[in-house]
Each structure stands twice: as structure tokens, then as C-alpha cells.
Amino acid sequence: MTITRPITTFYTGTYTVTRTTATTAGTTGIVVAGTASTFTIDASIQPVMDGRALESLADLSRGAEVALVLTTTAIDPITPTQAPDVITVSGEAWTVIKAEHWNARGKTWTRAYIARKARP
């Protein structure tokens, strides 16, 4: 079974992603905030039911609710040039904490884990 079937079978909606460039130090040493842009993705977002998957996330998900995202759009966790992508789900911000990408059938496929911080 390819990933196409879970995405189309369990499709849950269109979501807004905010991508922000990394914060940098300006020429005077003052921190310069990154620039944000937004785009939408069609995706399937499902709860993570696999204990091994949660263990593989290590400390990245402690105290957070974690979900799995399947999409044909590349979304990314933190990199040297960008802050982690943030997906808005039902009005709440979820941060990409881990992502795997591959190309097949002329598309980029992504399986990502997103986390929402626990409320105190």
C-alpha cells in the first residue's frame, strides 16, 4: 500500500502552515526576527497510537500532545535556516517536530509529527 491511500482515505482537511526564517544577529549584534510566510496543505492528521513512534521523538514531545501528518507538501522541523513549520489545526498552533520526505510518482511526500504544548 502506498501513502496515497491513507492520505485520500483519511483526509481531514486543508490546513494553514506558517514558515518562518531563522532568527539572526544583525550587523550590530541585535537579534533580527525571521520573516514569516504562509501556505496551505491538504493533509491527513491522525493521533499517534504507536508507543515506539513516540519513543523515537525523544525529548521533543515531552508534555505535548502529538499527532501524525501525512501530506504531499514538504513541511519541516527546525533547520539552520528556518524555524520549525507551524500548522494551524482548529485554530491552534501545532509545531512540526520531526519530518521524513521522499519523492515518488513526481511528488514530494511527507510524514511528519506535530506537537501542541500541554496546557498548564
Salt bridges, closest charged atoms under 4 A:
ASP59 OD1 - ARG62 NE 2.60
GLU65 OE1 - ARG116 NH2 2.11
ASP76 OD2 - ARG19 NH2 3.62
ASP76 OD1 - HIS101 NE2 2.73
ASP85 OD2 - ARG19 NH2 2.75
GLU92 OE1 - ARG116 NH1 2.80
GLU92 OE2 - ARG119 NH2 2.50
GLU100 OE1 - ARG111 NH2 2.43
